């Protein structure tokens, strides 16, 4: 058996977590956002050449990333001789390469900038929103702002080709993955004017418009129930690669790019199934081949640079990092790492998970199962309800999961109803049933693992963050298999959350919430650990504190941890470390109670 020395420590996991986002290819280099524990989780723009030498571009004392539409995205754009980026207050900065950043446009009130793409003459195109009005603007290097489009709806993804501007628009009472239109307008006039709709509508969600090298306008649409790639051609819409699979994720952030174009006309895109993400290339004849089969998870940031493709990818044994593929290589050629991998823990080797299926009241429910390699079965079980709930369960190395596995827990990650990667119908089935169908599916997985001898019947726990925290609290509020629940940055009352959440997400709360209602302390049937950051801007720390206080008054088995200045994601390494330690101690305390 492995010794206790092989167990991962909370501090090691917190120091190891590095995130990569918004990868793009420009000026012969790769550029991306990175946050790592050595800089307190601050996001910086990084740049790398093809040899893998990475250097920070922006300083750590000017964090990158705003909160346009609550979650930001499209945080930087590379232009000749420098970069534009959004500061953490939502304002616009320009930084010549090798020089210090300069604030070009300050924000007023609730304004936020985001969705940046290069503009003409070294300027930038962006979306500017203030909570009531969105605008597509062109900003010159000296800070002159021209409004190209103004709308009372949400706007995203400005893409310019000559005097033509393509962009997305969706109603303020809908989410962009439920209803979104693609518009094209002429911007030769100095006055802002709306474009005309070319795709999308009330029951169709269009994503990620892009002008292709052939001059056509490409985009993702779920008009068939699956997000597939289309193009506007000869006055009509035609499918580029019809497939019964989602080729893009739900657009939580700006700047996603789930497809790209090679010089020979080959289209590269992602294909999702809820767990894994495949890279597929379709040449001009329509012939398909798979790229980088060693990768199992790929973030929606494809960067094509000539005959090479760079991605943020991962495998069951490697955490997300930068990988490169030769588009001219033979089929099934593996992707090669660009960035150095995190030094592994010398005493712990991750064990790849298996994919399982359980029966729930709604039918089959799939899950990833991570099992301790040497622990005797049955083992204590942690069921993880992913956040979102419009999200998936990526098949990749996650050190938080490995932390619990190293301490003898089995971990099940549930692709419950409402998740993405399984088409429009599957992700919308949770509408009006939040706190019901997701809980049913998580409980069904736990019962399945108990009945098959994987899980200890007296030591099955559920954990979740954000929307997953609400799922965990609702699971703790009904008779069921769980001996304890952990709610991190949790939504507690969907009705109250709808009133307080950033406007972008209010329709999400409205369409999801149903009879389950608020998680109420008096309904809780098992011990609960509440973890929340005091600086959370997505879910209410005050509501969580009140909930924890009322729980404490009802019994001594509950616990709470409130992290000073912690954000919604507990991004700071110290916050992540404290949360991991508290959750492990919570489960151990429950398992150590005498049985009756």
C-alpha positions in Angstrom: 0.0 0.0 0.0 1.0 3.6 -0.5 2.3 5.4 2.5 0.7 8.5 4.0 3.6 10.4 2.5 2.1 9.9 -1.0 -1.0 12.0 -0.1 -1.1 15.4 -1.8 -1.1 18.4 0.6 -3.5 21.3 0.2 -0.6 23.7 -0.1 1.0 21.7 -2.9 -2.2 21.5 -4.9 -2.8 25.3 -4.4 0.8 26.1 -5.6 0.5 23.8 -8.6 -2.7 25.2 -10.1 -1.8 27.2 -13.2 -4.6 28.4 -15.6 -4.3 29.2 -19.3 -7.0 31.1 -21.3 -7.6 33.1 -24.5 -4.8 31.6 -26.6 -4.3 33.3 -29.9 -1.6 33.4 -32.7 -0.4 36.8 -33.8 2.8 38.4 -35.2 4.5 35.0 -35.4 4.0 34.2 -31.8 1.5 32.6 -29.4 -0.2 34.8 -26.8 -2.4 33.8 -23.9 -3.6 34.7 -20.4 -2.0 33.0 -17.5 -2.5 33.0 -13.8 -0.2 31.1 -11.5 0.4 30.9 -7.8 3.8 32.7 -8.0 2.0 35.9 -8.8 -1.0 35.5 -6.4 -3.3 34.2 -9.2 -3.1 37.6 -11.1 -3.8 37.1 -14.8 -1.1 38.4 -17.2 -0.7 38.3 -20.9 2.1 35.9 -21.9 3.9 35.5 -25.2 5.8 32.5 -26.5 7.8 31.6 -29.6 7.6 28.2 -31.3 10.4 26.9 -29.2 8.4 27.2 -26.0 10.1 30.2 -24.4 7.4 32.0 -22.6 7.7 35.6 -21.2 5.2 37.8 -19.4 4.0 40.8 -21.5 1.9 42.7 -19.0 3.1 43.4 -15.4 1.6 41.6 -12.4 0.6 44.8 -10.7 -1.9 45.5 -13.5 -4.3 42.5 -13.5 -5.8 41.7 -16.9 -9.5 40.9 -17.3 -12.8 42.8 -16.8 -16.4 41.8 -16.1 -18.3 42.6 -19.2 -21.4 40.5 -19.1 -20.3 39.3 -15.6 -17.6 36.9 -16.8 -15.5 39.0 -19.2 -13.5 37.4 -21.9 -11.8 38.8 -25.0 -9.5 40.4 -22.6 -6.7 41.4 -24.9 -5.8 42.0 -28.6 -2.4 42.0 -30.3 -1.8 44.8 -32.7 1.3 46.0 -34.5 4.0 46.8 -31.9 1.9 46.2 -28.8 -1.2 44.8 -27.0 -4.5 46.2 -25.9 -6.0 44.8 -22.8 -8.9 45.2 -20.3 -7.9 46.0 -16.7 -9.7 44.4 -13.8 -11.7 47.6 -13.4 -13.1 47.2 -17.0 -11.0 50.0 -18.5 -8.8 49.9 -21.6 -5.0 49.8 -21.6 -2.5 49.9 -24.4 1.0 48.6 -23.9 3.8 49.0 -26.5 6.0 45.9 -26.4 8.8 46.5 -23.9 7.1 49.5 -22.3 4.7 50.1 -19.5 1.0 49.9 -20.0 -1.0 53.2 -20.4 -4.6 53.6 -19.5 -6.2 54.8 -22.7 -9.9 54.8 -21.8 -11.3 55.0 -18.3 -14.7 53.6 -17.4 -17.5 55.6 -15.9 -20.0 54.1 -13.4 -20.8 50.5 -14.3 -19.2 50.6 -17.7 -17.1 47.6 -18.8 -15.0 46.8 -21.9 -14.4 43.4 -23.4 -14.5 41.2 -26.5 -11.4 42.9 -27.9 -10.2 42.3 -31.5 -7.6 44.3 -33.5 -9.0 47.4 -35.3 -7.6 49.5 -38.1 -4.4 51.6 -37.7 -3.3 50.0 -34.4 -6.6 50.6 -32.7 -9.0 48.0 -31.3 -12.7 47.0 -31.6 -14.5 46.3 -28.4 -17.9 45.8 -26.8 -18.8 48.4 -24.1 -21.6 47.8 -21.7 -23.1 49.6 -18.8 -25.9 47.3 -17.7 -28.6 48.9 -19.8 -27.0 49.5 -23.2 -24.3 47.7 -25.2 -22.2 49.3 -27.9 -19.6 48.1 -30.4 -16.9 50.7 -30.4 -13.7 51.4 -32.3 -10.9 52.9 -30.2 -7.9 54.7 -31.7 -4.4 54.5 -30.2 -4.9 58.0 -28.8 -8.2 57.1 -27.1 -10.8 58.4 -29.6 -13.9 56.3 -29.3 -16.3 55.8 -32.2 -19.6 54.0 -31.6 -20.4 51.7 -34.4 -23.5 49.9 -33.1 -25.7 50.8 -30.1 -28.3 48.4 -28.7 -30.6 48.0 -25.7 -29.8 44.2 -26.0 -26.6 42.4 -25.3 -23.9 42.5 -28.0 -20.8 40.4 -28.5 -18.2 39.2 -31.0 -17.6 42.2 -33.3 -15.8 41.0 -36.4 -14.9 43.5 -39.2 -14.1 43.0 -42.8 -13.7 46.2 -44.8 -16.9 48.2 -44.2 -18.8 45.2 -43.1 -19.3 44.5 -39.4 -20.6 41.2 -38.1 -21.7 40.9 -34.5 -24.0 39.0 -32.1 -27.1 40.3 -30.3 -29.4 38.6 -27.9 -32.4 39.8 -25.7 -31.8 40.8 -22.1 -34.4 38.2 -21.0 -32.5 35.3 -22.6 -29.1 33.7 -22.4 -26.9 33.7 -25.5 -26.9 29.8 -25.6 -30.7 29.8 -25.8 -31.4 32.6 -28.3 -28.9 34.7 -30.2 -28.8 36.4 -33.6 -26.0 37.2 -36.0 -26.2 40.6 -37.7 -24.2 42.2 -40.4 -24.1 46.0 -40.9 -22.2 48.6 -42.9 -20.0 50.9 -40.8 -18.9 53.4 -43.5 -21.1 56.1 -41.9 -20.0 58.1 -38.8 -23.4 57.4 -37.2 -24.1 54.1 -35.4 -26.7 52.0 -37.2 -28.0 48.5 -36.6 -27.2 45.6 -39.0 -29.6 43.1 -40.5 -30.1 39.6 -39.2 -28.5 36.8 -41.3 -28.9 33.9 -38.8 -30.4 33.0 -35.4 -33.6 33.8 -33.7 -35.8 32.9 -30.7 -35.1 29.2 -30.8 -31.6 29.3 -32.4 -28.3 30.3 -30.8 -25.6 31.6 -33.0 -22.0 31.7 -31.7 -18.5 32.7 -32.7 -18.8 34.6 -36.0 -15.6 34.9 -38.1 -14.7 36.1 -41.6 -13.0 33.2 -43.3 -10.1 33.5 -45.8 -12.5 32.9 -48.6 -14.4 36.1 -47.6 -17.4 34.2 -46.3 -18.9 34.8 -42.9 -18.6 31.6 -40.7 -20.5 30.9 -37.5 -21.7 28.2 -35.1 -25.4 27.5 -34.9 -27.6 25.0 -33.1 -30.4 25.2 -35.6 -30.4 21.3 -35.8 -30.1 20.9 -32.0 -26.3 20.7 -32.2 -23.8 23.5 -32.4 -22.3 23.0 -35.9 -20.3 25.2 -38.2 -22.0 27.1 -41.0 -21.2 29.8 -43.4 -23.0 32.6 -45.2 -22.4 31.9 -48.9 -24.1 33.2 -52.1 -26.9 34.8 -50.0 -27.7 31.6 -48.1 -26.6 29.6 -45.1 -24.9 26.3 -45.7 -23.5 23.7 -43.4 -19.8 23.2 -43.4 -19.6 20.0 -41.4 -23.0 18.6 -40.4 -22.6 16.3 -37.3 -24.7 15.1 -34.4 -22.4 16.6 -31.9 -21.7 20.0 -30.3 -18.7 21.7 -31.9 -18.6 24.6 -29.4 -19.4 25.2 -25.7 -21.9 27.5 -24.2 -20.5 31.1 -24.4 -19.9 32.0 -20.8 -17.1 34.4 -21.8 -16.1 36.4 -24.8 -13.3 35.5 -27.1 -14.0 31.8 -27.7 -12.7 30.3 -31.0 -13.7 26.7 -31.5 -12.6 26.6 -35.1 -9.9 28.0 -37.4 -8.6 28.0 -41.0 -5.4 26.6 -42.4 -3.8 28.2 -45.5 -4.9 25.4 -47.8 -8.5 25.9 -46.9 -8.7 23.2 -44.2 -11.1 23.9 -41.4 -10.0 22.8 -37.9 -12.7 22.5 -35.2 -13.5 20.9 -31.9 -16.1 18.1 -31.4 -17.5 17.7 -27.8 -19.3 14.9 -26.1 -19.7 16.2 -22.6 -16.4 14.6 -21.4 -13.8 14.6 -24.1 -13.0 17.1 -26.8 -11.7 15.9 -30.2 -9.8 18.0 -32.7 -11.0 17.4 -36.3 -9.7 18.8 -39.6 -11.9 18.9 -42.7 -10.0 19.6 -45.9 -11.6 21.4 -48.9 -12.8 18.1 -50.3 -14.7 17.3 -47.1 -12.3 14.5 -46.0 -12.0 14.3 -42.2 -9.1 13.4 -40.0 -8.5 13.6 -36.3 -5.7 15.7 -34.8 -3.8 15.2 -31.6 -5.5 12.0 -30.4 -3.5 12.1 -27.2 -5.4 15.1 -26.0 -8.7 14.5 -24.3 -9.8 18.0 -23.4 -9.3 21.2 -25.3 -10.4 24.7 -24.3 -12.3 26.8 -26.9 -9.3 28.8 -28.0 -7.8 27.4 -31.3 -4.9 29.3 -32.6 -3.9 28.5 -36.2 -0.5 29.9 -37.4 0.3 28.8 -40.9 0.6 25.0 -40.9 0.6 24.7 -37.1 -2.3 24.6 -34.6 -1.8 25.6 -31.0 -4.4 24.7 -28.3 -4.8 24.7 -24.5 -5.2 21.0 -24.0 -4.9 18.3 -21.4 -5.0 14.6 -20.8 -6.0 12.4 -17.9 -2.4 12.5 -16.8 -1.5 16.1 -17.6 -3.1 19.4 -16.5 -4.1 22.0 -19.0 -1.1 23.5 -20.9 -0.1 24.7 -24.4 0.2 22.1 -27.1 1.2 22.3 -30.8 0.2 20.2 -33.8 1.5 20.1 -37.3 -1.5 20.4 -39.6 0.4 18.7 -42.4 1.3 15.7 -40.4 -0.1 12.2 -40.9 -3.4 11.4 -39.3 -3.3 10.6 -35.6 0.1 12.4 -35.1 0.2 13.4 -31.4 0.2 16.9 -30.1 3.4 18.1 -28.6 3.7 20.3 -25.5 4.7 23.9 -25.9 4.9 25.0 -22.3 6.7 23.0 -19.6 4.5 20.8 -17.6 4.0 21.3 -13.9 6.6 19.3 -12.0 4.8 16.2 -10.8 4.5 15.2 -7.2 7.2 12.5 -6.9 5.1 10.4 -4.6 1.8 10.5 -6.5 1.0 9.2 -10.0 -2.5 10.2 -11.2 -4.7 7.3 -12.2 -6.9 7.9 -15.3 -10.6 7.8 -14.6 -13.2 5.5 -16.1 -16.5 6.6 -17.7 -19.6 5.0 -16.0 -23.3 5.0 -16.4 -26.0 4.9 -13.7 -29.8 4.8 -14.0 -31.7 7.9 -12.8 -35.4 8.7 -12.9 -34.6 10.6 -16.1 -32.7 7.8 -17.8 -29.0 7.0 -18.1 -26.6 9.4 -16.5 -22.9 9.3 -17.2 -20.1 10.1 -14.9 -16.3 10.1 -14.6 -15.0 7.9 -11.8 -11.6 8.4 -10.2 -10.7 5.6 -7.8 -7.8 5.3 -5.3 -5.3 2.9 -6.8 -4.5 0.9 -3.7 -7.3 1.6 -1.2 -9.5 -1.3 -0.3 -13.1 -1.1 -1.7 -15.5 0.2 -0.8 -14.0 3.7 -0.4 -15.5 7.0 0.8 -17.0 8.8 -2.1 -17.1 12.4 -3.2 -19.7 13.2 -5.8 -18.9 16.5 -7.7 -21.7 18.6 -9.2 -20.1 20.8 -11.7 -20.8 24.6 -11.8 -22.9 26.3 -14.4 -25.1 24.2 -14.5 -24.6 24.9 -18.2 -21.1 23.3 -18.2 -19.5 20.0 -18.9 -17.1 17.5 -17.2 -13.8 17.7 -19.0 -11.7 14.6 -19.1 -8.4 16.0 -17.9 -6.1 16.0 -14.9 -7.5 18.1 -12.1 -5.3 18.4 -9.0 -8.3 19.1 -6.8 -9.8 15.7 -7.7 -6.4 14.1 -7.3 -6.1 15.6 -3.9 -9.1 13.7 -2.6 -8.1 10.5 -4.5 -4.7 10.6 -2.9 -6.4 10.7 0.5 -8.4 7.5 -0.2 -11.6 8.9 -1.7 -13.3 7.8 -4.9 -14.5 10.9 -6.8 -17.4 10.8 -9.2 -18.0 13.8 -11.6 -21.5 13.7 -12.9 -22.7 14.9 -16.3 -26.2 15.6 -15.0 -29.1 16.8 -17.1 -28.6 20.4 -18.1 -24.9 19.9 -18.9 -23.4 21.0 -22.2 -21.8 19.0 -24.9 -24.9 16.9 -25.4 -27.0 19.2 -27.6 -29.7 21.8 -27.1 -32.4 19.4 -25.8 -30.2 18.0 -23.1 -28.9 21.3 -21.8 -32.4 22.8 -21.7 -34.1 19.9 -19.9 -33.1 21.4 -16.6 -35.2 24.5 -17.2 -37.8 24.7 -14.5 -36.3 21.7 -12.7 -33.1 23.0 -11.1 -32.5 21.4 -7.7 -34.5 18.4 -8.9 -33.1 16.7 -12.0 -29.5 17.5 -11.2 -29.9 16.2 -7.6 -31.7 13.1 -8.9 -28.8 12.4 -11.2 -26.1 12.9 -8.6 -27.9 10.8 -6.1 -28.4 8.0 -8.7 -24.6 7.9 -9.3 -23.9 7.7 -5.6 -26.5 4.8 -5.2 -25.0 3.0 -8.2 -21.5 3.2 -6.8 -22.8 2.0 -3.4 -24.7 -0.9 -4.9 -21.6 -2.0 -7.0 -19.3 -1.9 -4.0 -17.3 1.1 -5.0 -18.5 3.4 -2.3 -18.9 3.1 1.4 -22.6 3.4 2.2 -21.9 5.5 5.3 -19.3 7.8 3.7 -20.8 9.3 0.5 -20.6 13.1 0.2 -21.6 15.7 -2.4 -19.7 18.8 -3.3 -20.3 21.7 -5.7 -19.3 25.3 -6.4 -21.6 28.1 -7.6 -24.6 26.4 -9.3 -23.1 23.1 -8.2 -23.2 24.4 -4.6 -27.0 24.9 -5.0 -27.2 21.3 -6.2 -25.3 20.1 -3.2 -27.5 22.0 -0.8 -30.6 20.7 -2.4 -29.2 17.1 -2.2 -28.6 17.7 1.5 -32.3 18.8 1.9 -33.8 15.5 0.9 -33.6 12.0 2.2 -30.8 10.3 0.3 -27.4 8.7 0.2 -25.2 11.6 1.3 -23.6 11.8 4.7 -22.5 15.4 4.2 -22.4 18.2 1.6 -20.0 21.0 0.7 -21.3 24.2 -0.9 -18.6 26.5 -2.3 -19.5 30.0 -3.5 -23.0 28.6 -3.6 -26.3 30.0 -4.9 -28.7 29.5 -2.0 -31.9 31.1 -3.2 -32.4 31.3 -6.9 -35.1 33.9 -6.6 -32.9 36.2 -4.6 -30.0 35.4 -6.8 -32.0 36.5 -9.8 -32.4 39.9 -8.2 -28.8 40.4 -7.2 -26.8 38.5 -9.9 -25.2 40.6 -12.7 -27.8 41.3 -15.4 -26.3 39.0 -18.0 -27.2 36.0 -15.8 -30.6 37.0 -14.6 -32.5 35.1 -17.3 -30.5 32.0 -16.4 -31.8 32.1 -12.9 -35.3 32.8 -14.1 -35.5 29.9 -16.6 -33.8 27.3 -14.4 -35.5 27.8 -11.0 -38.5 25.6 -10.2 -40.4 24.0 -7.3 -37.2 23.2 -5.4 -36.9 26.9 -4.4 -34.4 28.2 -1.9 -32.1 25.9 0.2 -33.5 26.4 3.7 -31.5 25.6 6.9 -34.5 23.8 8.5 -34.7 21.4 5.6 -31.1 20.3 5.7 -30.8 16.6 6.7 -27.0 16.1 6.9 -24.0 18.1 7.9 -23.1 21.0 5.6 -19.8 22.9 5.0 -20.3 26.4 3.6 -17.2 28.0 1.9 -17.4 31.5 0.5 -15.2 34.4 -0.4 -16.1 37.7 1.0 -15.4 39.5 -2.2 -17.6 37.3 -4.4 -19.3 39.4 -7.1 -21.4 36.5 -8.5 -23.0 35.0 -5.5 -23.8 36.7 -2.2 -21.4 36.2 0.7 -23.9 37.9 3.0 -26.5 35.4 2.1 -24.1 32.6 2.7 -23.1 34.0 6.1 -26.7 34.2 7.1 -27.4 30.7 5.9 -24.4 29.3 7.8 -25.4 31.1 11.0 -28.9 29.7 10.9 -27.4 26.2 10.2 -25.1 26.6 13.2 -28.0 27.5 15.4 -29.8 24.2 14.5 -26.9 21.9 15.3 -23.2 21.4 15.9 -22.3 19.2 12.9 -22.2 22.1 10.3 -19.1 24.1 9.5 -18.3 27.3 7.6 -15.2 29.0 6.2 -15.4 32.6 4.9 -12.2 33.8 3.1 -11.4 37.4 3.4 -11.2 39.1 -0.1 -11.8 35.7 -1.7 -13.4 35.9 -5.1 -16.1 33.6 -6.7 -13.4 31.1 -7.9 -11.2 31.3 -4.8 -8.4 32.2 -7.3 -5.7 33.1 -4.7 -3.6 30.1 -3.7 -4.1 30.8 0.0 -7.8 30.7 -0.4 -7.7 27.5 -2.4 -5.5 25.9 0.1 -7.7 26.8 3.1 -10.8 25.5 1.2 -9.2 22.2 0.4 -8.1 21.6 3.9 -11.5 22.6 5.4 -13.3 20.2 3.0 -11.1 17.3 3.8 -11.3 17.9 7.5 -15.0 18.1 7.3 -15.4 14.7 5.6 -12.9 13.1 8.1 -14.8 14.5 11.0 -18.1 13.0 9.7 -16.4 9.6 9.1 -14.9 9.6 12.6 -18.3 9.9 14.3 -19.4 6.8 16.2 -22.0 4.8 14.4 -25.2 4.0 16.2 
